[in-house]
Amino acid sequence: MGMYIIAEPCIGTKDTACVEVCPVDCIHPKKDEDGFAEATMLYIDPNTCIQCGNCEPVCPVKAIFTEETIPEKWAHYLKINADHYA
C-alpha cells in the first residue's frame, strides 16, 4: 500500500480526528503545536507513517487518500505533502 496523503478538502478544516487515531503520531501540526493556527491544512510525515489506514475513515471531509486512490485533480498534493517535510 502506498503513502497516505492529505488533500484539498482539509484546507481550512483541520479537524484533527486523524491525529487522534494515529498510532505513530505522524500527522502535524497538532492543535498544541506551534504553527497550528497559521497552517492551512494538516500533513502526514512520510518518514513516520506506517500506512495503517486509521486516519482515512475518520476524516469528516474525506481528505485522506493513498498514492493509488488520490483523485487526479489533487495529485499535486503528493508533492505539497512531501515538500512540507523536506
Number of C-alpha atoms within 10 A of each C-alpha: 10 11 18 26 26 26 24 18 16 20 15 11 14 24 17 20 14 23 23 13 15 17 12 12 15 18 21 19 20 19 13 8 9 10 12 15 13 8 14 14 20 26 25 24 21 17 10 11 17 16 14 13 18 14 24 20 14 18 19 16 15 15 21 24 22 17 14 12 12 19 12 9 9 15 17 13 18 18 11 15 19 15 9 11 11 9
